[in-house]
Amino acid sequence: MTERLQTLSGLAPTAKLPAYDRKQLKSGILHLGPGAFFRAHFAPFTDAALAAEGGDWGIEVASLRTADVADHLNEQDGLYTMLIRDTSGTVAQVIGPILRAHVATRDPALLLDRLEDPAIRIVSLTVTEKAYGMDTATGRLDLNHADVAADLANRHAPRGVIGYLVEGLSRRRAKGVPPFTPLSCDNLPSNGAVLKRLVLDFAERVDPPLRRWIVENVPFPSTMVDRITPASTEATYQDAERLTGRQDLAAIETEPFTQWVIEDHFANGRPAWDKAGALMVTDVSAYEKMKLRMLNGAHSLLAYLGYIGGYEFIRDVMDDAALAALAYRHMHAAARTLDAVPGIDLDAYASELIARFANKAIAHRTYQIAMDGTQKLPQRLLEPASEALAHGDRAETYAIAVAAWMRYAIGEHGNGERYELRDPRAGEIAALIADVPRTGLAISAALFTLPGLFPAALTGHRAWTQDVADKLEILIQDDRLPLF
């Protein structure tokens, strides 16, 4: 049996290794959520920053839920392989900044200890939108969210991300320790502002003086992150072993393209991410809106149409010329809702996105992208659709995308086979459509009433809601994706 990846010694010459001495690393970052995107984006940027300029920016990671990734990383001394795939081949890069991994459910006290350690100067997050516990209707804490409710009831023994951040900051304040910088890397518009609002809301409810201290001392920079990262498969692990000579149970795969835009506002320093290619700016909003509306919006459109049409991967959807053209049309519709983005040609950006989606080396499942739709639709599709309608645009591609989500939300293929929605509001969705006729008009009317999801600018626009209903009817009658 092949040895595990546990050291940089003796690896195959095809593997690219860290260009710094890992033995000299000290912890400076605690990252919550060591999933595939963190390993394909945040950690490689930090790896490159350490190679460029060094510094005490080793990463400790913590999982708030499952233990498998953390266990694999600990078994491998924090090392893992990132496979970069395109049609010209696959490159294996061993990533080295991770020093240790924690599992919060096993030892919550240890995670709290790490949060109050002065050595930890940045606490970064990739925990997905639903973990924030935000009420999408108000933008504030969702008091019915299980983690939020539990943490408000027992603030010193948190289990959710907002509870941990507030308790960590509270302990630092009590001990006179400078604060860490919370750094959201999740796909939320104004993610730093969202995180700040939720942290302050929580702090106000449990300790108003702490809230004032956070306002005065803690920055919450927003970021825009971009790298397509499919879920790892057996082929990922096999190729990692072939290219490194070691078994790697934490291996991930991704595309060559990577982008990170960061508001340069930190309480106590940061790695030289700019030397690794990150763009440090004063305001990230134009970049994140571009990415959410053009890339993520088109991705969701293709994912829902592709999944209900029987396409397993986005690359397969792009083989359908009509769907590829629809994606391109949607990107240009989204671009019309944007202000100028410094340094970006939006036409060229759209063409680049089409090429990335069509990359045959990237197996990004439509079902993976389709999950958590109620968390993703507002910023990707519903907000720009509202703006488009307000400016006299028909917003037709948005109607197609929403109809495709509604068809997906039925939870049943045309042959009657059921599938799991994998959405935090799946129960509400099922209840709304359980007893309505299986027609586009009835299903859309029911789903338009889902609390807090669709803005009045959309539900009150009769021509647009009728367009959604008509397109949904077509999709209900024919899963083979008739042309629009």
C-alpha positions in Angstrom: 0.0 0.0 0.0 1.3 3.5 -0.9 2.5 5.6 2.0 0.5 8.6 3.1 1.5 12.1 2.3 3.1 13.2 5.6 6.4 14.8 4.6 7.9 16.7 1.7 10.7 14.2 1.5 10.8 11.7 -1.3 7.9 12.9 -3.3 7.7 12.4 -7.0 9.5 15.0 -9.1 6.2 15.9 -10.8 5.0 17.5 -7.6 5.5 21.2 -7.0 6.5 21.8 -3.3 6.3 24.8 -1.0 9.1 27.3 -1.5 9.7 28.0 2.2 10.7 26.2 5.3 7.6 24.8 7.0 9.5 24.1 10.2 9.8 27.9 10.7 6.1 28.5 10.4 4.2 29.8 13.4 0.4 30.2 13.7 -1.1 33.5 12.7 -4.4 32.5 11.1 -7.3 30.5 12.3 -9.6 29.4 9.5 -13.1 28.1 10.1 -14.3 25.7 7.4 -11.4 23.7 5.9 -13.5 22.5 2.9 -12.4 22.2 -0.7 -12.7 25.9 -1.6 -10.5 26.9 1.3 -7.9 24.3 0.2 -8.1 25.5 -3.5 -8.1 29.2 -2.8 -7.2 30.7 0.6 -4.5 28.2 1.5 -2.7 28.4 -1.9 -2.7 32.2 -1.8 -1.2 32.0 1.7 1.3 29.4 0.5 2.4 31.8 -2.3 2.6 34.7 0.1 4.8 32.8 2.4 7.1 31.9 -0.5 7.3 35.5 -1.5 7.8 37.2 1.8 7.6 34.7 4.7 6.1 35.8 8.0 4.3 34.1 10.9 1.2 33.2 9.0 0.9 29.5 9.4 -2.8 28.4 9.4 -4.7 26.4 11.9 -8.0 25.2 10.6 -11.2 24.2 12.5 -14.2 22.4 11.4 -17.4 23.3 13.3 -19.2 20.1 12.2 -17.7 17.1 10.4 -14.3 15.7 11.3 -13.1 13.9 8.2 -11.1 16.7 6.5 -9.6 17.8 9.8 -8.6 14.3 10.6 -7.0 13.7 7.2 -5.1 17.0 7.4 -3.7 16.1 10.9 -2.8 12.6 9.7 -0.8 14.3 6.9 0.9 17.0 9.0 -1.3 19.6 7.3 -0.1 18.7 3.8 -2.4 18.1 0.9 -2.3 18.1 -2.9 -4.0 20.6 -5.1 -4.5 19.4 -8.7 -4.8 22.2 -11.3 -6.5 20.8 -14.3 -7.0 22.1 -17.8 -7.1 20.5 -21.3 -3.3 20.6 -21.5 -2.9 18.3 -18.4 -2.8 18.3 -14.6 -0.3 19.9 -12.3 0.1 18.7 -8.7 1.0 21.3 -6.1 1.6 20.3 -2.5 0.3 23.1 -0.2 2.1 23.7 3.1 0.8 26.5 5.4 -1.6 24.4 7.5 0.0 23.5 10.9 -2.9 21.7 12.6 -6.6 21.0 12.4 -9.3 21.1 15.1 -12.8 19.7 15.3 -15.0 22.0 17.4 -17.5 19.3 18.3 -14.8 17.3 19.9 -13.1 20.0 21.9 -14.9 23.4 21.8 -12.8 24.7 24.7 -9.6 24.2 22.5 -11.1 26.2 19.7 -12.0 29.0 22.1 -8.5 29.0 23.4 -7.1 29.4 19.9 -9.5 32.3 19.3 -8.2 34.2 22.3 -4.5 33.5 21.6 -2.7 36.8 20.7 -0.7 34.9 18.0 -3.9 34.5 16.0 -4.4 37.8 14.2 -6.8 36.7 11.4 -9.8 34.5 11.8 -11.0 33.6 8.2 -14.2 31.8 7.2 -15.5 29.6 4.4 -18.5 28.1 6.1 -21.1 28.7 3.3 -24.0 31.2 3.4 -26.4 29.1 5.5 -23.9 28.9 8.4 -24.1 32.6 9.1 -27.6 32.3 10.5 -28.9 35.4 8.7 -32.5 36.2 8.1 -32.5 37.1 4.4 -35.6 39.2 4.9 -34.1 41.5 7.5 -30.4 41.0 7.0 -30.1 40.5 10.8 -29.7 37.4 12.9 -32.3 34.7 12.3 -33.4 34.0 15.8 -34.9 30.7 14.7 -31.6 29.4 13.3 -30.6 26.5 15.5 -27.0 27.7 16.1 -28.0 31.3 16.7 -30.7 30.3 19.2 -28.4 27.9 21.0 -25.6 30.4 21.2 -27.7 33.2 22.5 -29.0 30.9 25.2 -25.5 29.8 26.2 -23.1 32.4 24.9 -20.0 31.0 26.6 -20.3 27.6 25.0 -21.0 28.4 21.4 -21.5 26.0 18.5 -22.1 28.3 15.6 -19.7 30.6 13.7 -21.2 33.9 15.0 -21.2 32.6 18.5 -17.6 31.6 18.3 -16.5 34.9 16.9 -18.3 36.9 19.5 -17.0 34.7 22.4 -13.5 34.9 21.1 -13.6 38.7 20.8 -15.2 38.9 24.2 -12.3 36.9 25.8 -9.7 39.1 24.1 -11.4 42.2 25.3 -11.5 40.9 28.9 -7.8 40.0 28.8 -6.7 43.2 27.1 -5.6 41.2 24.0 -5.8 43.0 20.6 -8.6 41.7 18.4 -8.3 39.4 15.5 -9.6 40.5 12.1 -12.6 38.4 11.0 -12.2 37.7 7.2 -15.2 36.3 5.4 -14.3 34.4 2.2 -17.9 33.2 1.5 -19.9 34.0 -1.6 -22.0 36.7 0.0 -22.3 40.3 -1.3 -20.5 42.6 1.0 -19.5 39.6 3.1 -17.5 41.6 5.5 -20.3 44.0 6.1 -22.7 41.1 6.5 -20.4 39.4 9.0 -20.0 42.7 11.0 -23.8 43.2 11.1 -24.4 39.8 12.5 -21.6 39.9 15.0 -22.8 43.3 16.3 -26.4 42.1 16.4 -25.3 39.1 18.5 -23.0 41.2 20.8 -25.8 43.7 21.4 -28.0 41.0 22.6 -25.5 39.5 25.0 -23.1 42.3 26.0 -23.7 45.9 24.7 -20.3 47.2 25.9 -18.6 44.5 23.9 -20.5 45.7 20.9 -19.1 49.2 21.3 -15.6 47.7 21.7 -16.0 45.7 18.5 -17.2 48.8 16.6 -14.2 50.8 17.8 -11.5 48.1 17.3 -12.4 45.3 14.9 -12.3 45.7 11.1 -14.4 43.4 8.9 -12.9 43.6 5.4 -15.0 42.3 2.5 -13.5 40.0 -0.1 -14.4 38.7 -3.5 -13.2 35.1 -4.2 -13.3 33.2 -7.4 -12.1 29.7 -8.3 -14.2 26.8 -9.6 -13.6 23.9 -7.3 -15.5 20.7 -7.9 -16.0 18.1 -5.2 -13.1 15.6 -5.0 -13.7 12.2 -6.5 -11.8 8.9 -6.6 -10.1 10.2 -9.8 -8.8 13.2 -7.7 -7.2 10.9 -5.1 -5.8 8.6 -7.8 -4.2 11.4 -9.8 -2.8 13.0 -6.6 -1.1 9.7 -5.7 0.2 9.2 -9.2 1.7 12.7 -9.4 3.1 12.8 -5.8 3.9 9.2 -5.1 1.8 9.4 -1.9 -1.7 8.6 -0.9 -3.6 11.9 -0.1 -7.0 11.8 1.4 -7.3 15.6 1.5 -6.5 16.1 -2.1 -8.6 18.6 -4.1 -8.8 19.7 -7.7 -9.5 23.0 -9.4 -9.0 25.2 -12.5 -6.0 27.3 -13.4 -7.9 30.6 -12.9 -7.9 32.1 -9.4 -8.9 35.6 -8.3 -9.0 37.3 -4.9 -10.0 40.9 -4.2 -9.5 42.1 -0.6 -10.3 45.3 1.2 -7.0 46.1 2.8 -8.1 46.9 6.4 -6.6 44.6 9.0 -6.2 45.1 12.8 -2.8 43.5 13.2 -1.2 42.8 9.8 -1.7 40.2 7.1 0.3 37.9 4.8 1.7 39.3 1.6 -1.3 38.2 -0.4 -0.7 41.0 -2.8 2.7 39.3 -3.7 0.7 36.2 -4.5 -1.6 37.9 -6.9 -4.4 39.1 -4.7 -5.8 42.6 -5.5 -5.8 44.8 -2.4 -8.4 47.6 -2.7 -10.3 50.1 -0.6 -13.8 48.9 -1.8 -14.5 45.4 -3.1 -18.2 45.9 -4.0 -17.9 46.5 -7.7 -15.8 43.3 -8.1 -18.0 41.1 -6.0 -21.2 42.3 -7.7 -19.6 41.5 -11.1 -18.7 38.0 -10.0 -22.0 37.2 -8.2 -24.1 38.4 -11.1 -22.1 37.4 -14.1 -20.3 34.2 -13.0 -22.5 32.9 -10.1 -25.8 33.9 -11.7 -24.9 32.2 -15.0 -23.6 29.2 -13.1 -26.9 28.8 -11.2 -28.8 29.2 -14.5 -26.8 26.4 -16.1 -26.9 24.2 -13.0 -30.7 24.2 -12.7 -31.4 23.8 -16.4 -28.6 21.2 -16.6 -29.6 19.1 -13.7 -33.3 18.9 -14.7 -32.1 18.2 -18.3 -30.0 15.2 -17.3 -26.5 16.8 -17.5 -24.2 15.8 -14.7 -21.5 18.4 -15.2 -21.4 22.0 -16.2 -18.9 21.1 -19.0 -21.6 18.9 -20.4 -24.2 21.6 -20.3 -21.8 23.8 -22.3 -21.7 21.2 -25.1 -25.3 22.2 -25.8 -24.8 25.2 -28.1 -28.2 26.7 -27.2 -27.5 26.6 -23.4 -24.0 28.0 -23.9 -25.5 30.8 -25.9 -28.1 31.4 -23.2 -25.4 31.6 -20.5 -23.5 34.2 -22.6 -26.7 36.2 -23.1 -27.4 36.1 -19.4 -23.9 37.4 -18.6 -24.4 40.4 -20.9 -27.8 41.0 -19.3 -26.1 40.9 -15.9 -23.4 43.2 -17.1 -26.0 45.8 -17.9 -26.9 46.0 -14.2 -23.3 46.8 -13.2 -21.3 50.1 -12.9 -17.8 50.2 -14.3 -15.4 47.8 -12.6 -11.9 49.2 -12.4 -9.5 47.3 -14.6 -12.1 44.9 -16.0 -13.4 44.7 -19.5 -16.9 43.1 -19.0 -17.1 41.7 -22.5 -13.8 40.0 -22.1 -14.7 38.8 -18.7 -17.9 37.1 -20.1 -15.9 35.4 -22.8 -13.4 34.2 -20.2 -16.2 32.8 -18.1 -17.6 30.8 -21.0 -14.2 29.3 -21.6 -13.9 28.4 -17.9 -17.3 26.7 -17.8 -16.4 24.7 -20.8 -13.1 23.4 -19.4 -13.3 19.7 -20.1 -10.8 19.0 -17.3 -13.1 20.3 -14.6 -16.0 18.0 -13.5 -18.2 20.4 -11.6 -21.5 18.8 -10.9 -24.7 20.6 -11.6 -26.2 19.1 -8.5 -23.4 20.5 -6.4 -24.0 24.0 -7.7 -27.7 23.7 -7.4 -27.7 23.2 -3.6 -28.7 25.9 -1.1 -30.6 27.8 -3.8 -32.6 29.9 -1.4 -29.4 31.2 0.0 -27.9 32.0 -3.4 -30.7 33.3 -5.5 -31.1 36.8 -3.9 -27.6 38.1 -4.7 -27.1 36.1 -7.9 -30.4 36.6 -9.6 -33.2 38.3 -7.8 -31.5 41.6 -6.9 -30.2 42.2 -10.4 -33.5 41.1 -11.9 -35.3 43.7 -9.9 -32.8 46.4 -11.1 -33.2 45.2 -14.7 -37.0 45.5 -14.5 -36.7 49.0 -12.9 -34.7 50.1 -15.9 -37.1 48.8 -18.4 -35.3 45.6 -19.3 -37.6 42.5 -19.8 -35.2 40.4 -17.5 -36.0 37.4 -19.6 -32.9 35.4 -18.8 -33.7 35.9 -15.1 -37.2 34.6 -15.7 -35.6 31.5 -17.3 -33.3 31.0 -14.3 -36.0 31.4 -11.7 -38.3 29.1 -13.6 -35.5 26.5 -13.8 -35.0 26.8 -10.0 -38.7 26.3 -9.4 -38.7 23.3 -11.7 -35.7 21.9 -9.7 -37.6 22.8 -6.4 -40.3 20.3 -7.3 -37.8 17.6 -6.4 -38.8 15.1 -9.0 -37.4 14.2 -12.4 -39.8 13.8 -15.3 -39.7 10.0 -14.9 -41.0 10.4 -11.3 -37.7 9.7 -9.6 -37.3 11.9 -6.5 -34.1 13.8 -5.4 -33.1 15.7 -2.4 -33.1 19.5 -2.8 -30.2 20.0 -0.4 -31.6 23.4 0.7 -32.0 24.7 4.2 -35.6 25.6 3.3 -36.5 22.4 1.6 -39.3 21.6 4.1 -40.9 25.0 3.5 -40.7 24.6 -0.2 -42.2 21.1 -0.1 -45.1 22.3 2.1 -45.9 25.2 -0.2 -46.2 23.1 -3.4 -47.5 19.8 -1.8 -51.2 20.3 -2.7 -51.1 22.6 -5.7 -51.6 21.5 -9.3 -48.5 20.6 -11.2 -48.7 23.6 -13.5 -46.3 26.5 -14.1 -48.9 29.0 -12.9 -49.8 27.2 -9.7 -46.2 26.2 -8.7 -44.8 29.6 -9.4 -47.6 31.4 -7.5 -46.9 29.2 -4.5 -43.1 29.6 -4.5 -43.4 33.4 -4.9 -44.9 33.4 -1.4 -41.9 31.8 0.2 -41.3 34.3 3.0 -38.3 36.6 2.6 -37.1 35.3 -0.7 -38.6 37.2 -3.6 -38.7 41.0 -3.4 -41.9 42.9 -4.0 -40.3 44.4 -7.1 -40.5 41.0 -8.7 -43.7 39.5 -7.2 -45.5 42.7 -8.0 -44.4 42.8 -11.7 -47.2 40.9 -13.4 -45.6 40.6 -16.8 -42.4 39.1 -15.3 -44.2 36.7 -13.0 -46.3 35.5 -15.9 -43.1 35.0 -17.9 -41.7 32.9 -15.1 -45.0 30.8 -15.0 -45.0 30.3 -18.7 -41.4 29.2 -18.8 -41.9 26.9 -15.8 -44.9 25.3 -17.6 -42.6 24.5 -20.5 -40.0 22.9 -18.2 -42.7 20.9 -16.4 -44.0 19.6 -19.7 -40.6 18.8 -21.2 -37.4 18.1 -19.2 -35.4 18.0 -22.5 -34.8 21.7 -22.3 -36.7 23.2 -25.2 -35.1 26.3 -26.5 -36.0 29.7 -25.2 
